[in-house]
Amino acid sequence: MQIETLKIFCDLVETSSFSKAAELNSITQSAVSQQIRALERKFKVSLIERGKKNFSTTTEGRVFLKTSREILTAYDSLGDRLQELQATVAGELKIATVHSIGLHELPRNLKAFRKSYPAVEISVLYLRSAQVYQKVSESVVDLGLVAYPVRRKGLTIESHWKDKLVLICPPSHRLSNRRSVPIEALQNERFISFAFDQPTRKAIDRLFRTYKVTIKRCMEFDSIETVKRAVAIEHGISIVPLATVDEESQRGSIIPIEIESVDTWRPIGLIQRRTRSQTPVARAFVTMLKKRPLL
């Protein structure tokens, strides 16, 4: 039984005419009769009184009419209800990100999103870069944010944003009074690195190789916060995203210095699962990110 059959029955009862019901549904009068008989066979009842001069329904027909109208009303409103659901931004948004982005570059966007969509519950997982890709791939989270994004099977990568890497040193360092330095000025300096498998570490190492700069790698850490702490207590210098040292720069505990004539822009990638349709919440968040800089 199709929804159109219910409409034909309702039109027949409301017009009390097989010919008018046929006209309303662009079918023949014979087709109307066949549809009504098909309903009666399916439910094993008589729906209309036959053999009487005036058209009328049976008791079962009146019950069937009432229920058919309810079904048709619900069906007609279904499209509007689905559109309302798509337009309603509520529920949960799960994001996986590396620490440098999640702690320093994402918060103001989360704040703006929460203000626009207070019904959304946002949870953020702080992970290593490889784990971010994994969680997105497994649909554990709705989307991920990483630095130096790379293509992965089954994932879509968008890179609309970037941040800048800068040299950081303690106030006591010989370079601390400089606004900018050539990368060669880092030759033989004690250097505090990110862990070897982090994309930002790999990008910085490529810079050193390209410009033939040799540093004295004295420490390496997974966490950007630990890297900054080690610099602040004068264990060495490092290169980090500028946005991550705002507070330390204002306090004067760490000095950020621009690196001259070197491309130190760090691309930031938005990761989503290719085969997973966006939820209204995720779609709204991505739309907001594309309209404003991540920083």
C-alpha positions as a Markdown table, in Angstrom:
| # | Residue | x | y | z |
|---|---|---|---|---|
| 1 | Met | 0.0 | 0.0 | 0.0 |
| 2 | Gln | 1.3 | 3.4 | -0.9 |
| 3 | Ile | 0.5 | 6.8 | 0.6 |
| 4 | Glu | -1.2 | 7.8 | -2.6 |
| 5 | Thr | -3.8 | 5.1 | -2.1 |
| 6 | Leu | -4.8 | 6.7 | 1.2 |
| 7 | Lys | -5.2 | 10.1 | -0.5 |
| 8 | Ile | -7.4 | 8.5 | -3.2 |
| 9 | Phe | -9.7 | 7.0 | -0.5 |
| 10 | Cys | -10.0 | 10.4 | 1.4 |
| 11 | Asp | -10.7 | 12.2 | -1.9 |
| 12 | Leu | -13.4 | 9.7 | -2.7 |
| 13 | Val | -15.1 | 10.1 | 0.6 |
| 14 | Glu | -14.8 | 13.9 | 0.7 |
| 15 | Thr | -16.2 | 14.3 | -2.9 |
| 16 | Ser | -18.6 | 11.3 | -2.8 |
| 17 | Ser | -17.6 | 10.8 | -6.4 |
| 18 | Phe | -15.4 | 8.2 | -8.1 |
| 19 | Ser | -15.1 | 10.6 | -11.1 |
| 20 | Lys | -14.0 | 13.6 | -9.0 |
| 21 | Ala | -11.5 | 11.4 | -7.0 |
| 22 | Ala | -10.1 | 10.2 | -10.3 |
| 23 | Glu | -9.7 | 13.8 | -11.6 |
| 24 | Leu | -8.0 | 15.0 | -8.4 |
| 25 | Asn | -5.4 | 12.2 | -8.7 |
| 26 | Ser | -5.0 | 12.3 | -12.5 |
| 27 | Ile | -6.1 | 8.6 | -12.8 |
| 28 | Thr | -9.1 | 6.9 | -14.4 |
| 29 | Gln | -12.3 | 6.2 | -12.5 |
| 30 | Ser | -11.6 | 2.5 | -12.9 |
| 31 | Ala | -8.3 | 2.9 | -11.2 |
| 32 | Val | -10.0 | 4.5 | -8.2 |
| 33 | Ser | -12.3 | 1.5 | -7.9 |
| 34 | Gln | -9.3 | -0.9 | -8.1 |
| 35 | Gln | -7.5 | 1.0 | -5.4 |
| 36 | Ile | -10.5 | 0.9 | -3.0 |
| 37 | Arg | -11.0 | -2.8 | -3.6 |
| 38 | Ala | -7.3 | -3.4 | -3.0 |
| 39 | Leu | -7.6 | -1.7 | 0.4 |
| 40 | Glu | -10.6 | -3.8 | 1.3 |
| 41 | Arg | -8.9 | -7.0 | 0.3 |
| 42 | Lys | -5.8 | -6.0 | 2.3 |
| 43 | Phe | -7.7 | -5.3 | 5.5 |
| 44 | Lys | -10.5 | -7.7 | 4.9 |
| 45 | Val | -13.3 | -5.2 | 5.5 |
| 46 | Ser | -15.8 | -3.2 | 3.4 |
| 47 | Leu | -15.0 | 0.5 | 3.4 |
| 48 | Ile | -17.9 | 1.9 | 1.4 |
| 49 | Glu | -21.6 | 1.0 | 1.2 |
| 50 | Arg | -22.3 | -0.5 | -2.2 |
| 51 | Gly | -25.7 | -0.8 | -3.8 |
| 52 | Lys | -27.1 | 2.4 | -2.1 |
| 53 | Lys | -28.3 | 5.4 | -4.1 |
| 54 | Asn | -26.2 | 7.9 | -2.0 |
| 55 | Phe | -22.5 | 7.4 | -1.4 |
| 56 | Ser | -21.6 | 6.4 | 2.2 |
| 57 | Thr | -18.9 | 4.7 | 4.2 |
| 58 | Thr | -19.2 | 1.7 | 6.5 |
| 59 | Thr | -18.2 | 1.9 | 10.1 |
| 60 | Glu | -14.9 | 0.5 | 9.2 |
| 61 | Gly | -14.6 | 3.0 | 6.4 |
| 62 | Arg | -15.1 | 5.9 | 8.8 |
| 63 | Val | -12.4 | 4.6 | 11.1 |
| 64 | Phe | -10.1 | 4.1 | 8.1 |
| 65 | Leu | -10.9 | 7.6 | 6.9 |
| 66 | Lys | -9.9 | 9.2 | 10.2 |
| 67 | Thr | -6.7 | 7.3 | 10.4 |
| 68 | Ser | -5.9 | 8.0 | 6.8 |
| 69 | Arg | -6.2 | 11.7 | 7.3 |
| 70 | Glu | -3.9 | 11.5 | 10.4 |
| 71 | Ile | -1.3 | 9.6 | 8.3 |
| 72 | Leu | -1.6 | 12.1 | 5.4 |
| 73 | Thr | -1.3 | 15.1 | 7.8 |
| 74 | Ala | 1.8 | 13.6 | 9.4 |
| 75 | Tyr | 3.3 | 12.7 | 6.0 |
| 76 | Asp | 2.7 | 16.3 | 4.7 |
| 77 | Ser | 4.4 | 17.8 | 7.7 |
| 78 | Leu | 7.4 | 15.4 | 7.5 |
| 79 | Gly | 9.4 | 17.6 | 5.1 |
| 80 | Asp | 9.0 | 20.6 | 7.3 |
| 81 | Arg | 9.9 | 18.7 | 10.4 |
| 82 | Leu | 13.1 | 17.3 | 8.7 |
| 83 | Gln | 14.1 | 20.8 | 7.5 |
| 84 | Glu | 13.6 | 22.1 | 11.1 |
| 85 | Leu | 15.8 | 19.3 | 12.4 |
| 86 | Gln | 18.5 | 20.1 | 9.9 |
| 87 | Ala | 18.3 | 23.8 | 10.8 |
| 88 | Thr | 18.4 | 23.1 | 14.5 |
| 89 | Val | 21.9 | 23.2 | 15.8 |
| 90 | Ala | 21.8 | 21.3 | 19.1 |
| 91 | Gly | 23.5 | 18.1 | 20.4 |
| 92 | Glu | 27.2 | 17.3 | 20.8 |
| 93 | Leu | 30.3 | 18.3 | 18.9 |
| 94 | Lys | 33.4 | 16.2 | 19.4 |
| 95 | Ile | 36.8 | 17.7 | 18.3 |
| 96 | Ala | 40.2 | 16.1 | 18.4 |
| 97 | Thr | 43.2 | 18.4 | 18.1 |
| 98 | Val | 46.9 | 18.7 | 19.0 |
| 99 | His | 47.7 | 20.7 | 22.1 |
| 100 | Ser | 49.2 | 23.8 | 20.4 |
| 101 | Ile | 46.0 | 24.4 | 18.4 |
| 102 | Gly | 43.5 | 23.2 | 21.0 |
| 103 | Leu | 44.9 | 25.2 | 23.9 |
| 104 | His | 45.9 | 28.4 | 22.1 |
| 105 | Glu | 44.2 | 28.9 | 18.8 |
| 106 | Leu | 40.9 | 27.1 | 19.1 |
| 107 | Pro | 39.4 | 28.5 | 22.3 |
| 108 | Arg | 38.2 | 31.9 | 21.0 |
| 109 | Asn | 36.4 | 30.1 | 18.2 |
| 110 | Leu | 34.8 | 27.7 | 20.7 |
| 111 | Lys | 33.7 | 30.7 | 22.7 |
| 112 | Ala | 32.1 | 32.3 | 19.7 |
| 113 | Phe | 30.4 | 29.1 | 18.7 |
| 114 | Arg | 29.0 | 28.5 | 22.2 |
| 115 | Lys | 27.6 | 32.0 | 22.2 |
| 116 | Ser | 25.8 | 31.4 | 18.9 |
| 117 | Tyr | 24.7 | 27.9 | 19.7 |
| 118 | Pro | 24.3 | 27.5 | 23.5 |
| 119 | Ala | 22.4 | 24.2 | 23.2 |
| 120 | Val | 25.6 | 22.5 | 21.8 |
| 121 | Glu | 27.8 | 20.4 | 24.1 |
| 122 | Ile | 31.4 | 20.6 | 23.0 |
| 123 | Ser | 34.1 | 18.1 | 24.0 |
| 124 | Val | 37.7 | 18.4 | 22.9 |
| 125 | Leu | 40.3 | 15.6 | 22.9 |
| 126 | Tyr | 43.9 | 16.7 | 23.1 |
| 127 | Leu | 46.0 | 14.1 | 21.3 |
| 128 | Arg | 49.2 | 13.6 | 19.3 |
| 129 | Ser | 48.8 | 14.3 | 15.6 |
| 130 | Ala | 48.6 | 10.6 | 14.5 |
| 131 | Gln | 45.9 | 10.0 | 17.1 |
| 132 | Val | 43.8 | 12.8 | 15.7 |
| 133 | Tyr | 43.7 | 11.2 | 12.3 |
| 134 | Gln | 42.8 | 7.9 | 13.9 |
| 135 | Lys | 40.0 | 9.2 | 16.0 |
| 136 | Val | 38.4 | 11.0 | 13.0 |
| 137 | Ser | 38.8 | 7.8 | 10.9 |
| 138 | Glu | 37.1 | 5.7 | 13.5 |
| 139 | Ser | 34.2 | 8.3 | 13.9 |
| 140 | Val | 35.1 | 8.7 | 17.5 |
| 141 | Val | 35.0 | 12.5 | 16.9 |
| 142 | Asp | 33.3 | 14.7 | 14.3 |
| 143 | Leu | 36.4 | 16.5 | 13.2 |
| 144 | Gly | 40.0 | 17.0 | 13.9 |
| 145 | Leu | 42.6 | 19.9 | 13.7 |
| 146 | Val | 46.3 | 19.3 | 13.1 |
| 147 | Ala | 49.3 | 21.2 | 11.9 |
| 148 | Tyr | 51.0 | 20.3 | 8.6 |
| 149 | Pro | 48.0 | 18.2 | 7.4 |
| 150 | Val | 48.7 | 15.2 | 5.1 |
| 151 | Arg | 46.3 | 13.2 | 3.0 |
| 152 | Arg | 45.0 | 10.0 | 4.5 |
| 153 | Lys | 42.7 | 7.4 | 2.9 |
| 154 | Gly | 39.0 | 7.9 | 3.8 |
| 155 | Leu | 39.6 | 11.4 | 5.1 |
| 156 | Thr | 39.0 | 14.9 | 3.7 |
| 157 | Ile | 41.5 | 17.6 | 4.5 |
| 158 | Glu | 40.9 | 21.3 | 4.3 |
| 159 | Ser | 43.6 | 23.8 | 5.1 |
| 160 | His | 42.2 | 27.4 | 5.2 |
| 161 | Trp | 44.3 | 28.6 | 8.1 |
| 162 | Lys | 47.9 | 29.0 | 9.2 |
| 163 | Asp | 49.9 | 30.3 | 12.1 |
| 164 | Lys | 53.5 | 31.6 | 12.3 |
| 165 | Leu | 56.4 | 29.9 | 13.9 |
| 166 | Val | 58.8 | 32.2 | 15.9 |
| 167 | Leu | 62.1 | 31.8 | 17.8 |
| 168 | Ile | 61.6 | 32.0 | 21.6 |
| 169 | Cys | 64.3 | 32.6 | 24.2 |
| 170 | Pro | 64.5 | 33.7 | 27.8 |
| 171 | Pro | 65.1 | 37.4 | 28.6 |
| 172 | Ser | 68.7 | 36.7 | 29.5 |
| 173 | His | 69.6 | 35.2 | 26.1 |
| 174 | Arg | 72.0 | 37.1 | 23.8 |
| 175 | Leu | 69.3 | 37.4 | 21.1 |
| 176 | Ser | 66.5 | 38.6 | 23.4 |
| 177 | Asn | 66.9 | 42.3 | 22.4 |
| 178 | Arg | 66.5 | 41.5 | 18.7 |
| 179 | Arg | 63.1 | 41.9 | 16.9 |
| 180 | Ser | 64.2 | 39.5 | 14.1 |
| 181 | Val | 67.2 | 37.3 | 13.4 |
| 182 | Pro | 68.4 | 35.2 | 10.4 |
| 183 | Ile | 68.0 | 31.5 | 10.9 |
| 184 | Glu | 71.8 | 31.2 | 10.8 |
| 185 | Ala | 72.0 | 33.0 | 14.1 |
| 186 | Leu | 70.8 | 29.8 | 15.7 |
| 187 | Gln | 74.0 | 28.0 | 14.8 |
| 188 | Asn | 75.3 | 25.9 | 17.7 |
| 189 | Glu | 72.6 | 27.1 | 20.1 |
| 190 | Arg | 71.2 | 24.8 | 22.7 |
| 191 | Phe | 67.8 | 23.9 | 21.3 |
| 192 | Ile | 64.7 | 22.4 | 22.9 |
| 193 | Ser | 62.6 | 20.4 | 20.4 |
| 194 | Phe | 59.3 | 18.8 | 20.1 |
| 195 | Ala | 59.2 | 15.0 | 20.0 |
| 196 | Phe | 60.7 | 13.5 | 16.9 |
| 197 | Asp | 57.4 | 12.3 | 15.4 |
| 198 | Gln | 55.5 | 15.6 | 15.6 |
| 199 | Pro | 54.9 | 17.3 | 12.3 |
| 200 | Thr | 56.0 | 20.7 | 13.6 |
| 201 | Arg | 59.3 | 19.1 | 14.7 |
| 202 | Lys | 59.8 | 17.6 | 11.3 |
| 203 | Ala | 59.1 | 21.0 | 9.6 |
| 204 | Ile | 61.6 | 22.8 | 11.9 |
| 205 | Asp | 64.3 | 20.1 | 11.2 |
| 206 | Arg | 63.7 | 20.6 | 7.5 |
| 207 | Leu | 64.4 | 24.3 | 7.9 |
| 208 | Phe | 67.7 | 23.6 | 9.7 |
| 209 | Arg | 68.8 | 21.2 | 6.9 |
| 210 | Thr | 67.8 | 23.6 | 4.2 |
| 211 | Tyr | 69.8 | 26.5 | 5.7 |
| 212 | Lys | 72.6 | 24.2 | 6.9 |
| 213 | Val | 72.1 | 25.2 | 10.5 |
| 214 | Thr | 73.4 | 22.9 | 13.2 |
| 215 | Ile | 71.9 | 23.2 | 16.6 |
| 216 | Lys | 72.7 | 21.4 | 19.9 |
| 217 | Arg | 69.5 | 19.5 | 20.7 |
| 218 | Cys | 69.5 | 19.4 | 24.5 |
| 219 | Met | 65.9 | 18.3 | 25.2 |
| 220 | Glu | 62.8 | 17.2 | 23.4 |
| 221 | Phe | 59.2 | 17.1 | 24.7 |
| 222 | Asp | 55.7 | 16.0 | 23.6 |
| 223 | Ser | 54.0 | 19.0 | 25.2 |
| 224 | Ile | 54.4 | 22.6 | 24.0 |
| 225 | Glu | 53.8 | 23.8 | 27.5 |
| 226 | Thr | 56.9 | 21.8 | 28.7 |
| 227 | Val | 58.9 | 23.2 | 25.8 |
| 228 | Lys | 58.0 | 26.8 | 26.8 |
| 229 | Arg | 58.7 | 26.0 | 30.5 |
| 230 | Ala | 62.2 | 24.7 | 29.6 |
| 231 | Val | 62.9 | 27.9 | 27.6 |
| 232 | Ala | 61.7 | 30.1 | 30.4 |
| 233 | Ile | 64.1 | 28.5 | 32.9 |
| 234 | Glu | 67.0 | 29.1 | 30.5 |
| 235 | His | 67.7 | 25.6 | 29.3 |
| 236 | Gly | 67.8 | 26.7 | 25.7 |
| 237 | Ile | 65.9 | 28.3 | 22.9 |
| 238 | Ser | 63.1 | 26.9 | 20.7 |
| 239 | Ile | 60.8 | 27.5 | 17.8 |
| 240 | Val | 57.0 | 27.5 | 18.5 |
| 241 | Pro | 53.8 | 28.9 | 17.1 |
| 242 | Leu | 53.5 | 32.6 | 18.0 |
| 243 | Ala | 50.0 | 32.3 | 19.3 |
| 244 | Thr | 51.2 | 29.9 | 22.0 |
| 245 | Val | 53.4 | 32.4 | 23.8 |
| 246 | Asp | 51.0 | 35.4 | 24.1 |
| 247 | Glu | 50.8 | 35.2 | 27.9 |
| 248 | Glu | 54.5 | 34.5 | 28.4 |
| 249 | Ser | 55.4 | 37.4 | 26.1 |
| 250 | Gln | 53.2 | 39.8 | 28.0 |
| 251 | Arg | 54.7 | 38.7 | 31.3 |
| 252 | Gly | 58.2 | 39.0 | 29.8 |
| 253 | Ser | 59.2 | 35.5 | 30.8 |
| 254 | Ile | 59.7 | 34.5 | 27.1 |
| 255 | Ile | 60.7 | 36.7 | 24.2 |
| 256 | Pro | 59.3 | 35.9 | 20.7 |
| 257 | Ile | 61.6 | 36.8 | 17.8 |
| 258 | Glu | 60.8 | 36.7 | 14.1 |
| 259 | Ile | 63.0 | 34.5 | 11.9 |
| 260 | Glu | 64.0 | 36.5 | 8.8 |
| 261 | Ser | 63.7 | 35.5 | 5.2 |
| 262 | Val | 62.3 | 32.1 | 6.0 |
| 263 | Asp | 58.8 | 30.7 | 5.4 |
| 264 | Thr | 57.7 | 29.9 | 8.9 |
| 265 | Trp | 54.0 | 29.8 | 8.3 |
| 266 | Arg | 52.5 | 26.6 | 9.7 |
| 267 | Pro | 49.4 | 25.3 | 7.8 |
| 268 | Ile | 46.5 | 24.0 | 10.0 |
| 269 | Gly | 44.2 | 21.4 | 8.6 |
| 270 | Leu | 40.6 | 20.5 | 9.3 |
| 271 | Ile | 40.1 | 16.7 | 9.1 |
| 272 | Gln | 36.7 | 14.9 | 8.5 |
| 273 | Arg | 35.8 | 11.4 | 7.6 |
| 274 | Arg | 35.0 | 11.3 | 3.9 |
| 275 | Thr | 32.0 | 8.8 | 4.1 |
| 276 | Arg | 30.4 | 10.4 | 7.1 |
| 277 | Ser | 27.7 | 13.0 | 6.6 |
| 278 | Gln | 28.1 | 16.1 | 8.6 |
| 279 | Thr | 25.7 | 16.6 | 11.5 |
| 280 | Pro | 24.0 | 20.0 | 11.7 |
| 281 | Val | 26.3 | 20.9 | 14.6 |
| 282 | Ala | 29.5 | 20.0 | 12.8 |
| 283 | Arg | 28.3 | 21.7 | 9.6 |
| 284 | Ala | 27.6 | 24.9 | 11.6 |
| 285 | Phe | 31.0 | 24.8 | 13.3 |
| 286 | Val | 32.9 | 24.3 | 10.0 |
| 287 | Thr | 31.0 | 27.1 | 8.4 |
| 288 | Met | 31.9 | 29.4 | 11.2 |
| 289 | Leu | 35.6 | 28.4 | 11.0 |
| 290 | Lys | 35.7 | 29.2 | 7.3 |
| 291 | Lys | 34.2 | 32.6 | 7.9 |
| 292 | Arg | 36.8 | 33.7 | 10.4 |
| 293 | Pro | 40.6 | 33.1 | 10.9 |
| 294 | Leu | 41.4 | 30.3 | 13.4 |
| 295 | Leu | 43.9 | 32.6 | 15.2 |
